Structures are given as C-alpha cells and as structure tokens.
C-alpha cells in the first residue's frame, strides 16, 4: 500500500534577510535546484518510484560513516512478526554539484547495492553538496527475525560520507494500520538564508478515531554534530503539541554525522492530522542550551498509525465500559457475565492454576496488570467471555472459551498451552471491535447452563 496518508498543502516559509557571508552559497544552491529537479529537494516528499509495503510499524537503525571504510548496523526484529520491506537510505556531501551521479553504489554485507538519487545535490555550504540516495533491498534478505548485523562499505562522498540507515517495515498481524513515508534531502542551519535555514513542515492526514491512539515516528538525519541544539516540533490538527516537543535529542547518535531517532506521539480522539518539523534552533529547554544550533540534513521520516480498532477491542473495551456488563446499568449488552462472577467457579479451576485469588471475579481477571503469559491469558479470556456473552458475532461460544482455558492451565488434558490459548483469544478479540449495542437478554441467555458462585 503506497502512502495511504495524503500530505496537506504547506504554508510558505517567509524569507529571511540574506546574510552577506552566505549569499554566494545560496545563489549556487538555487542554481543547483533548478538544474536537478528531483522530488525531495529542500523538502521531504512521498516516495517516487517506490511502493511502500503495508504493515504495523517501521523499525530503523543506522551507522555514521564519516572517515570510516566500514560501518556496522545492528537491528533486532521481534519474533513472530513478518519482515515486509527493507529500504536503505544514505547521504553525504560531495565537493561539487556533478561529482555524485543519478545513482550511487554501496556494499551491504558484501552485496552490491545501487541507489537512486532522491534529493540533491544541494549546495548546503561553501563547496559541500548534499545528496540522498535510496534503494529497496528487501530481496537481499539482510533482515530477519532476531538479531541482525549488516556491514556497510563503499560510501565514497569526497566531502563527508555522513551515513546509511535501514528502514524495515514489519507486520505483527495485529496492529496493521497506516504507514506513511517521506524522504528526500532537506537541509537546515539557523544562520543560513531561506530555504536553507529551516526544514519544511511534513503533514500527514488520517481519518479520525473515537479513541486516543499512539503513533510511532522514525527519522534519519545526516550532519548533526555532538552537543548542537535542535528541536523536533509536533503539531496536532495544526496546533503545537507541547507534550510531544523534543529538544536536543540529535547529535552523532549512530556515530559521527548520522542520527537515527524514534519516538511516539499521542493522537487524541477526533484528530485528523499530524505535522512534524525539525528546527535548527536552541529552544533553551535541552541539555545543549547556549551552544551553536545544529546544521542538519533531514533524509527520512515515517509515521506508523495503528487502526482505530486496535485500541477499541479486547480487555480495554470492557474495562472502559463496565456499564455494558450485566447488572451494571440500563445499557447492558451481556446476559450472564457480571463484574462479580467468580472466576474459579465459572471455569472450575484452582487459584494455583489460574494465578488468581480464590475470590477473584471476572473483573479482577480483566484488570490484572502482569505482563507474563498467564496474566495476559486471564485478561483476554475475560474479554472473550464478555464478547461471547454479548451481541457481537464472536468467534467462540462461552462453552468453548471455558474448555480452551481449562485445557491451557492444565485443568483438562488436551493440546492447548497457555501460549496457544492466549494467541487464539488475542486474535479473536482483535477481530470484533465494534461497540456492542444494548439489548434485552432474557430470550437468548440460559443461565442454568452455567453455575454461579455468589
């Protein structure tokens, strides 16, 4: 799926007063940009000539290559996810506009890779011309589940070879949503004249959700030296999101002259856009306050936003809406399961097998906070009970849920384990995320089919 989020029209950046020291460099930059009309010059943009895979998240890792013959990228990929796409980005500074061609070659784990120029050459300062290259390297099988080591060789910019990064799109099968990528070559230093003083705002649009969501953002930068101030500004629906503001988080993070950065952003319910801009400025709020602001080249940005349903289903749905449970209000949607229904009695298991107290209720089970498999199984089994007892077309019946759970915890002899039962309930809980509607329960439910401990 190619870039499902559409960029909005950006406001024009007002010109700043030309500084005499840099007037010649700026004139050269404007000439260069007219001669080399590529998408991604002094801005990032949706990838051209690249189909972006769908998935749940973008993992990133990189290495700074200044004054290095070889560099190493280390990237861990969780078990149980599928690697959908691997994209390599590299950037550096040549000594003249025509020194780097329309393509460039590097070696990744000894395999030759040819990248397409997607931004530049831009005369950033004096005789330094910045250019960005990109290559889809999925077919090389560089990245698999577990720990990955990728050796990088062959960056040959005569000015500075800033670095190379890998963007890896994965799919966990659960939180697949929208993935959007912007790439190119956008340079910024506070004391240069426009357009080289600031980066362009990148804005992503998406449908609103009734629930708060968490988006993951990832970046590649070249040319940011240690202890130089910079800021990452986030805007939700056009307004600054002060809680998501980040100061001085860049500076040789992957080795000299290259930074990989990731963070998460809260998307409020009802929001329809997110904007991000990186600024060469001293905010006064970071650890490098008082130093000369960073010069930087923004190479890559991605936004991973899960589908709204991932936040509306499973245990979270039922914990947030206790009035939907039988006996809690006039809008009940369950017919049998109540907040006070006893867990041991319902399943016929002991506290030792369930990990819960003897008097634990379904509400107690769904509110457990442990991250071990048994705690997660209890939460998802409780949600499964409620979904099956509601008017959702759930994958399992109450009897099937009880049977699977008993088998998993060893109360019955069968093929299930805690992990297999957890996987079944998690998958089923994520399929049915529509809010149940109130109904009259008596014609459907047969309470005599289940014992109740009260």
C-alpha positions as CSV (number, residue, x, y, z in Angstrom):
1,X,0.0,0.0,0.0
2,X,1.6,3.2,-1.1
3,X,1.4,6.1,1.4
4,X,-2.2,5.9,2.5
5,X,-2.0,9.3,4.2
6,X,-2.1,12.3,2.0
7,X,0.1,15.4,2.6
8,X,-1.6,18.7,3.1
9,X,-0.6,21.9,1.4
10,X,2.1,23.5,3.5
11,X,2.3,27.2,4.3
12,X,5.2,29.1,2.6
13,X,8.2,29.8,4.8
14,X,8.8,33.5,4.9
15,X,12.1,34.7,3.5
16,X,14.7,35.9,6.0
17,X,17.2,38.6,5.4
18,X,20.2,37.3,3.4
19,X,23.4,37.3,5.3
20,X,26.3,38.5,3.3
21,X,28.6,35.6,4.3
22,X,26.3,33.1,2.7
23,X,24.8,35.0,-0.2
24,X,27.0,33.2,-2.8
25,X,26.3,29.8,-1.3
26,X,22.6,30.4,-1.5
27,X,22.8,31.6,-5.1
28,X,24.6,28.4,-6.0
29,X,22.0,26.3,-4.2
30,X,19.2,27.9,-6.2
31,X,21.0,27.2,-9.5
32,X,21.6,23.6,-8.5
33,X,18.0,23.1,-7.6
34,X,16.8,24.3,-11.0
35,X,19.3,22.2,-12.8
36,X,18.5,19.0,-10.9
37,X,14.7,18.9,-10.5
38,X,14.2,15.9,-8.2
39,X,11.4,15.2,-5.7
40,X,12.7,15.8,-2.2
41,X,14.9,18.8,-2.8
42,X,14.8,21.0,0.3
43,X,11.8,19.1,1.5
44,X,10.8,15.6,2.1
45,X,8.0,14.0,0.0
46,X,6.1,10.8,-0.6
47,X,8.5,8.3,-2.3
48,X,8.6,8.3,-6.1
49,X,9.2,5.0,-7.9
50,X,8.8,3.1,-4.7
51,X,5.7,1.1,-3.5
52,X,5.6,1.2,0.3
53,X,4.5,-2.1,1.9
54,X,1.7,-2.2,4.4
55,X,2.4,-3.3,8.0
56,X,2.2,-2.4,11.6
57,X,5.5,-0.5,12.3
58,X,8.7,0.8,10.8
59,X,11.9,-0.2,12.6
60,X,15.0,1.9,11.9
61,X,18.8,1.6,12.5
62,X,21.8,3.3,11.0
63,X,25.5,4.0,11.2
64,X,27.6,7.1,10.8
65,X,30.3,6.7,8.2
66,X,32.4,9.9,8.4
67,X,36.1,8.9,8.0
68,X,35.1,5.2,8.0
69,X,35.9,2.5,5.5
70,X,33.3,0.1,7.1
71,X,30.4,0.5,9.4
72,X,28.1,-1.8,11.3
73,X,24.3,-1.6,11.7
74,X,22.7,-3.6,14.4
75,X,18.9,-4.2,14.4
76,X,16.7,-6.5,16.4
77,X,13.5,-7.7,14.9
78,X,10.9,-9.3,17.3
79,X,10.0,-13.0,16.9
80,X,6.5,-13.6,15.5
81,X,6.5,-10.6,13.1
82,X,6.9,-10.6,9.3
83,X,9.5,-8.5,7.6
84,X,7.6,-6.9,4.7
85,X,10.2,-4.4,3.3
86,X,13.7,-3.2,3.8
87,X,14.8,0.2,2.4
88,X,18.3,1.6,2.6
89,X,19.0,5.4,2.7
90,X,22.4,7.1,2.6
91,X,23.5,10.7,2.4
92,X,26.8,12.6,2.1
93,X,28.4,15.7,0.9
94,X,30.3,16.0,-2.4
95,X,32.8,18.7,-3.4
96,X,30.9,19.7,-6.5
97,X,27.4,19.5,-8.0
98,X,28.3,16.9,-10.6
99,X,30.5,14.7,-8.5
100,X,27.8,12.3,-7.4
101,X,25.7,10.9,-10.2
102,X,22.0,10.0,-10.5
103,X,22.8,6.6,-8.9
104,X,25.3,5.6,-6.3
105,X,26.7,2.2,-5.2
106,X,27.4,0.7,-1.8
107,X,28.0,-2.7,-0.3
108,X,25.7,-4.2,2.3
109,X,27.1,-7.5,3.8
110,X,29.2,-7.7,0.7
111,X,26.3,-7.4,-1.7
112,X,26.4,-4.6,-4.3
113,X,23.5,-2.1,-4.0
114,X,22.7,0.7,-6.4
115,X,20.7,3.6,-5.0
116,X,18.6,6.2,-6.9
117,X,19.2,9.8,-6.1
118,X,16.0,11.1,-4.4
119,X,17.2,14.6,-3.3
120,X,20.0,17.0,-4.1
121,X,22.6,17.9,-5.0
122,X,22.1,20.9,-2.8
123,X,24.9,23.4,-2.0
124,X,24.5,23.4,1.7
125,X,27.6,25.5,2.5
126,X,30.8,26.5,0.7
127,X,31.9,23.6,-1.5
128,X,29.7,20.9,0.1
129,X,26.9,19.5,-2.0
130,X,24.5,17.2,-0.1
131,X,22.7,14.3,-1.9
132,X,20.5,11.5,-0.7
133,X,20.1,8.0,-2.2
134,X,17.6,5.2,-1.7
135,X,17.4,1.5,-2.6
136,X,14.8,-1.2,-1.9
137,X,17.0,-4.0,-0.6
138,X,14.2,-6.4,0.6
139,X,15.3,-9.1,-1.8
140,X,18.8,-9.3,-0.2
141,X,17.3,-10.9,3.0
142,X,19.5,-8.7,5.1
143,X,17.0,-8.5,7.9
144,X,15.2,-11.5,9.6
145,X,13.7,-12.2,13.0
146,X,16.1,-11.9,15.8
147,X,19.5,-10.0,16.0
148,X,20.8,-8.7,12.7
149,X,24.2,-7.3,11.8
150,X,24.7,-5.5,8.5
151,X,28.2,-4.4,7.3
152,X,28.3,-1.2,5.3
153,X,31.1,-0.4,2.9
154,X,31.6,1.7,-0.2
155,X,30.3,5.2,0.8
156,X,32.6,7.4,-1.2
157,X,31.5,11.1,-0.9
158,X,34.7,13.1,-1.2
159,X,33.4,15.8,1.2
160,X,31.8,13.7,4.0
161,X,30.1,10.3,3.9
162,X,27.6,11.1,6.6
163,X,25.9,7.7,7.0
164,X,23.5,5.0,6.0
165,X,20.2,3.8,7.6
166,X,17.8,0.9,7.1
167,X,14.1,1.3,7.4
168,X,12.3,-2.0,8.0
169,X,8.6,-2.4,7.7
170,X,7.2,-5.2,9.8
171,X,3.8,-6.7,10.4
172,X,2.8,-8.2,13.7
173,X,-0.6,-9.4,12.3
174,X,-2.5,-7.4,15.0
175,X,-1.9,-3.7,14.7
176,X,-1.7,-3.3,10.9
177,X,-2.7,0.2,10.1
178,X,-1.4,3.1,8.0
179,X,2.3,3.5,7.3
180,X,3.4,6.7,5.5
181,X,7.0,7.6,4.5
182,X,8.5,10.9,3.5
183,X,12.1,11.0,2.1
184,X,14.5,13.3,0.2
185,X,17.0,15.9,1.2
186,X,16.1,18.9,3.4
187,X,19.0,20.9,4.8
188,X,18.8,23.5,7.6
189,X,21.1,25.7,9.7
190,X,19.7,28.7,11.6
191,X,22.2,31.2,10.2
192,X,21.7,30.4,6.5
193,X,19.3,32.2,4.2
194,X,16.0,30.7,3.2
195,X,15.3,28.0,2.2
196,X,18.4,26.6,3.9
197,X,17.5,28.0,7.4
198,X,14.6,25.7,8.1
199,X,13.1,22.3,7.2
200,X,9.7,22.1,5.6
201,X,6.7,21.0,7.8
202,X,5.6,17.5,7.0
203,X,1.8,16.9,7.5
204,X,0.0,13.6,7.5
205,X,-3.8,13.3,7.3
206,X,-5.8,10.4,8.5
207,X,-9.4,9.5,9.4
208,X,-10.5,10.4,13.0
209,X,-10.9,7.8,15.7
210,X,-13.3,7.8,18.7
211,X,-10.4,6.7,20.8
212,X,-6.9,8.1,21.6
213,X,-4.1,6.4,19.6
214,X,-0.3,6.2,19.7
215,X,1.7,6.9,16.6
216,X,5.3,5.9,16.1
217,X,7.6,8.3,14.3
218,X,11.1,7.5,12.9
219,X,13.8,9.7,11.4
220,X,17.2,9.6,9.6
221,X,19.5,12.7,9.8
222,X,22.9,13.5,8.5
223,X,25.4,16.2,9.5
224,X,24.3,16.8,13.2
225,X,27.4,17.1,15.4
226,X,27.5,16.4,19.1
227,X,26.1,18.9,21.5
228,X,24.5,21.2,18.9
229,X,20.9,22.2,19.8
230,X,17.9,21.2,17.7
231,X,14.2,20.8,18.2
232,X,11.5,18.4,16.8
233,X,8.1,20.1,16.8
234,X,4.9,18.2,16.6
235,X,1.5,19.7,15.6
236,X,-1.8,18.0,16.0
237,X,-4.5,19.4,13.7
238,X,-2.3,22.4,13.1
239,X,-1.7,23.3,16.8
240,X,1.6,22.7,18.6
241,X,1.6,19.6,20.8
242,X,3.8,20.8,23.6
243,X,3.7,17.5,25.3
244,X,5.4,15.9,22.3
245,X,8.1,18.6,21.8
246,X,11.6,17.2,21.8
247,X,14.7,19.2,22.4
248,X,18.4,18.3,21.7
249,X,17.8,14.6,21.0
250,X,20.2,14.5,18.0
251,X,23.9,14.5,17.6
252,X,26.1,11.7,16.4
253,X,23.7,9.1,17.7
254,X,24.9,6.4,15.3
255,X,28.5,7.6,15.1
256,X,29.9,10.8,13.6
257,X,27.4,12.7,11.4
258,X,24.4,10.3,11.4
259,X,21.4,10.0,13.6
260,X,18.5,7.5,13.8
261,X,15.7,8.7,16.1
262,X,12.4,7.3,17.1
263,X,9.6,8.3,19.5
264,X,5.9,8.0,20.0
265,X,3.2,10.7,19.8
266,X,-0.3,10.6,21.3
267,X,-3.0,11.2,18.7
268,X,-6.1,12.5,20.6
269,X,-9.6,11.2,19.8
270,X,-11.0,13.1,16.8
271,X,-7.7,14.3,15.5
272,X,-7.2,14.2,11.7
273,X,-3.7,15.4,11.1
274,X,-0.1,15.3,12.5
275,X,2.6,17.7,11.5
276,X,6.3,17.4,12.2
277,X,9.2,19.8,11.6
278,X,12.8,19.7,12.7
279,X,14.4,23.1,13.6
280,X,17.9,24.3,13.8
281,X,17.4,26.3,17.0
282,X,18.2,26.5,20.6
283,X,15.0,26.0,22.5
284,X,16.6,26.7,25.8
285,X,15.0,23.5,27.1
286,X,17.6,20.9,26.2
287,X,21.0,19.9,27.5
288,X,22.9,21.9,24.8
289,X,21.4,25.3,25.6
290,X,23.9,28.1,24.8
291,X,25.7,26.2,22.0
292,X,25.6,27.0,18.3
293,X,22.4,25.3,16.8
294,X,22.9,22.2,14.7
295,X,23.3,22.1,11.0
296,X,21.3,19.1,9.7
297,X,20.1,17.2,6.7
298,X,16.7,15.5,7.1
299,X,16.7,12.4,5.0
300,X,13.8,10.2,6.0
301,X,10.7,10.3,8.1
302,X,7.9,7.7,8.7
303,X,4.6,7.6,10.6
304,X,3.1,4.3,11.8
305,X,-0.5,4.7,13.0
306,X,-2.5,1.6,14.1
307,X,-6.0,1.1,13.0
308,X,-8.5,2.6,15.5
309,X,-9.9,-0.9,16.3
310,X,-6.6,-1.9,17.9
311,X,-7.5,0.5,20.8
312,X,-11.2,-0.3,20.9
313,X,-11.2,-4.1,21.4
314,X,-10.3,-6.8,23.8
315,X,-9.7,-6.1,27.5
316,X,-9.6,-2.3,27.0
317,X,-13.1,-2.2,25.6
318,X,-14.7,-4.0,28.5
319,X,-12.6,-2.2,31.2
320,X,-13.6,1.2,29.9
321,X,-17.3,0.3,29.6
322,X,-18.3,-1.5,32.8
323,X,-21.9,-0.3,32.4
324,X,-22.2,-2.7,29.4
325,X,-21.8,-5.7,31.8
326,X,-24.9,-7.5,33.0
327,X,-26.2,-5.8,36.2
328,X,-24.2,-2.6,36.0
329,X,-26.7,-0.3,34.3
330,X,-29.6,0.1,31.9
331,X,-27.4,-0.4,28.8
332,X,-26.3,-4.0,29.4
333,X,-25.1,-6.0,26.5
334,X,-24.0,-9.1,28.3
335,X,-26.6,-11.5,29.6
336,X,-24.8,-13.7,32.0
337,X,-21.3,-12.4,32.8
338,X,-21.2,-9.8,35.6
339,X,-18.4,-7.9,37.2
340,X,-18.9,-10.1,40.4
341,X,-19.0,-13.5,38.6
342,X,-16.5,-15.8,40.3
343,X,-13.6,-16.9,38.2
344,X,-12.8,-20.2,39.9
345,X,-16.4,-21.3,39.9
346,X,-17.0,-20.3,36.3
347,X,-14.0,-22.2,35.0
348,X,-13.8,-24.9,37.6
349,X,-10.1,-24.2,38.2
350,X,-8.0,-23.6,41.3
351,X,-6.2,-20.4,42.3
352,X,-2.9,-22.3,41.7
353,X,-3.8,-23.0,38.0
354,X,-5.3,-19.6,37.3
355,X,-2.8,-17.4,39.2
356,X,-5.7,-15.5,40.7
357,X,-7.1,-15.4,44.3
358,X,-9.9,-17.8,45.4
359,X,-12.5,-15.0,45.4
360,X,-11.3,-13.4,42.1
361,X,-14.0,-12.2,39.8
362,X,-14.1,-11.7,36.0
363,X,-13.5,-8.0,36.7
364,X,-10.4,-8.9,38.8
365,X,-9.1,-11.0,35.9
366,X,-9.6,-8.4,33.2
367,X,-7.9,-5.8,35.4
368,X,-4.7,-7.7,36.0
369,X,-1.6,-5.8,35.0
370,X,1.1,-8.5,34.8
371,X,3.0,-8.9,31.5
372,X,3.5,-12.7,31.9
373,X,1.6,-15.0,29.6
374,X,-0.8,-16.3,32.3
375,X,-1.8,-12.7,33.3
376,X,-2.4,-11.9,29.7
377,X,-4.4,-15.1,29.2
378,X,-6.6,-14.1,32.1
379,X,-7.3,-10.7,30.7
380,X,-8.0,-11.9,27.2
381,X,-10.1,-14.8,28.4
382,X,-12.2,-12.4,30.5
383,X,-12.7,-10.2,27.4
384,X,-13.6,-13.3,25.4
385,X,-16.2,-14.3,27.9
386,X,-17.8,-10.8,27.7
387,X,-17.7,-10.7,23.9
388,X,-19.2,-14.2,23.6
389,X,-21.9,-13.2,26.0
390,X,-22.8,-10.0,24.1
391,X,-24.5,-9.4,20.8
392,X,-21.1,-9.4,19.0
393,X,-20.7,-12.3,16.5
394,X,-17.8,-13.6,18.4
395,X,-15.5,-16.5,17.2
396,X,-16.1,-18.7,20.3
397,X,-19.0,-19.6,22.5
398,X,-18.9,-19.4,26.3
399,X,-18.6,-23.2,26.5
400,X,-15.6,-23.2,24.0
401,X,-13.9,-20.4,25.9
402,X,-14.2,-22.3,29.2
403,X,-12.9,-25.5,27.5
404,X,-9.9,-23.8,25.9
405,X,-9.0,-22.0,29.2
406,X,-9.2,-25.2,31.3
407,X,-7.1,-27.1,28.8
408,X,-4.5,-24.3,28.7
409,X,-4.0,-24.1,32.5
410,X,-3.9,-27.9,32.9
411,X,-7.3,-28.5,34.4
412,X,-8.2,-30.7,31.4
413,X,-5.9,-32.9,29.3
414,X,-5.7,-31.6,25.7
415,X,-3.5,-29.9,23.2
416,X,-3.7,-26.3,24.4
417,X,-1.0,-24.4,26.2
418,X,-1.1,-21.0,27.8
419,X,0.6,-19.6,24.7
420,X,-1.7,-21.2,22.2
421,X,-4.8,-20.2,24.1
422,X,-3.6,-16.7,24.5
423,X,-2.9,-16.4,20.8
424,X,-6.4,-17.6,20.0
425,X,-8.2,-15.2,22.3
426,X,-6.0,-12.3,21.3
427,X,-6.7,-12.9,17.6
428,X,-10.5,-13.2,18.3
429,X,-10.6,-10.1,20.5
430,X,-9.0,-8.0,17.7
431,X,-11.5,-9.2,15.1
432,X,-14.5,-7.9,16.9
433,X,-14.0,-4.3,18.0
434,X,-17.4,-2.7,17.2
435,X,-19.1,-1.3,20.3
436,X,-21.9,-3.7,21.3
437,X,-25.4,-2.2,21.4
438,X,-27.8,-2.6,24.4
439,X,-30.4,-5.4,24.1
440,X,-32.9,-7.4,26.0
441,X,-31.1,-10.5,27.1
442,X,-33.6,-13.0,28.6
443,X,-34.8,-14.6,25.4
444,X,-31.3,-15.5,24.4
445,X,-29.5,-16.4,27.6
446,X,-29.8,-19.6,29.6
447,X,-28.3,-19.0,33.0
448,X,-28.9,-22.6,34.1
449,X,-26.2,-23.7,31.7
450,X,-23.5,-22.2,34.0
451,X,-23.1,-22.4,37.7
452,X,-22.7,-19.1,39.6
453,X,-20.8,-18.6,42.8
454,X,-22.2,-15.8,44.9
